[in-house]
């Protein structure tokens, strides 16, 4: 019986796995998407971009009747278009977040699903104090409920998300881990598994699903009659790690390659 040489077999394996290895984008910039909610169109919105050292969004003169404005930024590979993150991606990202201003609201990080690429999927920090993760495809977790911690406006808080696709199966679903550092203490959700979702929709299953967007948000609440109302979010020392290579290395051994002969 003809046997395939190890080198040729290894090259075949690498070729077959190329799409998985290349699944995660490699951001080199960020793009802003302002006024996703625009309940106060007369407000004044400003941004700062010195990625990855600093991204900032500030919304002032929020003296309108209504609920909130919503703005976000998304990782990009070309400084123009939001990067597309698919179900088989593997990545970690984080930043030091600070909220300042007279208005209330919320901010944080996002892994947003294909049907709500600008709104849902939040590691959410409220000026009122609550820190929780929810929405879109994200497994729910509350740092306030679990650890009793609350954010204080004007103070920096480190926020981080790690997504690993694993096997994208019921037995080995993708996981997500939320991390915050508050008042000098590290807190983690630990890896939380995804449910199946609806594979009939055609975006995959057992993970965050294809065509997702990754970044952060600022949602300031309006304050009718108060022209001095404003809220600013700063994300400093932004970190993004593509974990495809590390995941592939862990999942593949030379013994498994030889077993294919």
N, C-alpha and C positions, 0 to 999 in steps of 0.2 A: 504494500500500500504506500502511495506517495505521501510524503510528509512535507509540510510547509516549513521552510527554514524560519527560525525564530525572528530574524531581522525582518523578513518580508511580512511575517505575521504581525509583528509589532507595528510596522508601517501601516498595514491594513487597519489595525485597531485604531491607530491615531487618526487615520483618515475618516473612519466611521464616527469617531468621537469629536471631530473638528467642530461641528455645529454646536455641540454642548459646551466645548471649551470657549467658543467665541460668543456664547449666549449673552453675557453681561456686557453692557456698554462700558466705555472708559471715559468718563466725563473729564473735560478740560475747562469747563465754563458753566455758566448758569443763565437761564432766560427768565425774565419776569412776565407774569400774566396778571394784569391789574384789573380790578373792578369785575371780578367774577360775580360777586354780589355788588350791586351798585345802588343801595337804598338811599345814599346821600351823594348824588352826582355833583353837588357843589363843593364837596370837600376837596382838599388839596393833598395830592399823593406825590411823594418823592421817594426815589430809590438811590441806593449806593451800591456799587459793584467793584470790589477789588478781590474777587474770587481767587483763591480760597481763603484769604485772610479775613474778609468781611463781606457779607451781604446784608443789606438793611432795607426795610420798607417802613415808611412813616406816613400816616394818614391823619390830617389835622382839619380843624373847622368842621367837626362832625355834629353840627347843631341842626340836625334834620329830624323829621318825624319818620319813624320806621324802626327796623331791627338792626342791621349791620351792613358794613361793606366786607368784602373778602378779596384778598390778594394772595398770590403765591409766587414762588420761584421753582423752577425745575432744572435738574441736571441736564447738561447739553454736551454734545461732542463737537459742536461747530459754532457755538455762540449765537445760534439763530433758532434752531429747532429743539424742542424737548426730546431727550433720549428716550427710546422705547425699551422698556424692561419686560421680558417675557417670563413665563412660568419657570423655565429652567435656569434662570439667573441665580447668581450667588454673590452676595455683596454685604458690606457693612458701611454705614455712614453715620456721621454725628457732627455735633457742633456745640459750642457754648452759646446759649440763648439768653438774651436779656430783654425784658419788656419794660418800657418807661413811658410816662405820659400821664395825663389827667383822666383819660377815658379808661373804661374797662374793656375786656375782650379776651382773646385767646390766640395762641400761636403754638408752634412746634414743628414736628416733622411729619411727612406724609409718604405713604405707599398707596397710591390711588388706583383703583381698578379701571378696567377698560370702559365701563359704562358711566364712570364719574371721575374722570381724570383730573378735574380741578377742585373737587370739593371733599370727597370722602377718603377714609383711610388715614386716621390721625393718631400720632403720639401727641397728645394735646395738653398744653399748659395754660391754665386760666389765671388772669390777674386776681380773681377771687380766691385762688389757691389750689383748686383741684388739679391733679395730674392723672390722666387716664388715657387709655388706648382703645380705639373703637372705630367702627364704620368701614364700609367697603367690604373687603375680604378679611380684614384683620381680626384675629382672635381678641376678645375683650380682656383687658387687664387694668386694674386701678392701683396706682402707687399710693394714692391717698387712702383707699379702702384697705389695702393690704399692710402698708407700713405706717399709716397715719401721718404722712408728710404733706405739706402744703406749700405752694410757691408764694413768695413775697415779691411784689413788684419792685423793680429796680435792682434786684440781685441776679447774678448769673447762675444758670442751671445747665449742666451738661446733659444732652439728650442724644441717644444713639439707638439705632436699629440694625439688627443682623438678620438677613434672610438667607436660608439655605434650602435649596430645592430638594435635596436628598433623592429618593426614588420616585417621588410624585405618585405614590400608590397608597392604598389604604393601610398597608402594612408599614410603609415608610414614607409618610407624607412630608411635604415641606414644613419647615418650622420657622418661626420668627421669635426673636428675643428683643425685648425692650430694656434699655438701661438708662438710668438717670444717676447723676451725681449731684447731691444736694447737701449743702452745709458740711462738706468734707466727707460725706459718706456715700459709698456706692450702693445702689439698689438695682436689682434685676428681676425680671419676670421669670427668668429661665426660658428655655426653648419651649414654645407653645405650638402645637400641631394645627395645621389647617384641616378643615373638613373638605368633603369632595367637591362642593359647588354643584354646578349643573353642566356636565360635560356635553350635553346636547347643544349648548350654545356655541360650541366650537372654539373655545378659548382655553381648553385644558381643564384639569381637575387637580385636586389635592394640593393646591398652592395658591399664589396670589393671582394666577391666570395671566395669559398673554396680553400684550398691548397696555401694560400699566405705565404709570408715570411716577417718578420719585423726586422728592424735594421737600418743601416746607410751605407754611401758610401763616398769614396774619389776618385775623377776623376781629376788627374793632367794632364795639357796640356804639350805637348813636346816642347822643345826649341832647335831646331837643332843647333849644333855647340857650345852649352853652357854646358860644363860638370858640372858646378856649379848649374845647374837648379834642384830644388827640392821643394817638397811641403809636409807639415806635417799637419795632422788633429788630434786633441785631443778632445775626448768626456769625460768630467769630471762630477762627481756626477750624474751618470746615474740613472734614475728613471723609474720603471715600476710598474704600478698598474693594477691588475686584477679587472675589474669592474663588473664581472658576478654577484657576490652576491648582490652588491648594486643595479644593474639593476633589478635583480629578485625581490628584496625586494620592489622596487618602483612599479614594474608592478603588484604585487600580493597583494591582500588584503584578510582579513578573510571573508569579505562579498562576494567576488568573489568565494572563496572556498565553502561557504555555498550555493551559487546559483547553484552549480553543483548537489545538492541532488535531 
